[in-house]
Amino acid sequence: MTKVGKVSSLYYSPSTGRRAVDEFQLDTKGIVNDKHYNKKINRSVLITSLESYALVQEHGIEISHGALGENLLIDYNPYFMPAGARLKIGTATLEISQNCTLCKSLTAVDTKLPKLLKNDRGIFSKVVEAGTISIGDDIYILD
């Protein structure tokens, strides 16, 4: 295991809207109580890097953390990681499944975001080992 960073923020979407939380529970169907739970298992958790927000800010766009739709905001850039790579975060293990596809909802935030973040919005992962993830948890790449 190689330590690479920490969890900065956590977000999920219950049926009542989007929420920032200090921790959440995950199982192999996704984030427990999230509206996307048990829907697209390979896209259960969206991980975004603080670098994406820095890129947006460098281009004069002011957005709050969480605005990119991420579940995990981390201080490590995982975008180069191949599908199948695994991360241990808190007591959960996540497996990278695919790069995040850009959705038109980002244009509601700013029309420049989809093009600007084409390769830098985030990566999707699935949960392969249930557990809890909390703000401040260390992130490890499993060898």
Secondary structure, DSSP 4 states (H G I P E B T S, - for coil): -EEEEEEEEEEE--TT--EEESEEEEETTEETT-TTTTT-GGGSEEEEEHHHHHHHHHTT----TTTT--SEEESS--TTPPTT-EEEETTEEEEEEEEPPP-THHHHH-TTHHHHTTTTS-EEEEEEE-EEEETT-EEEEE-
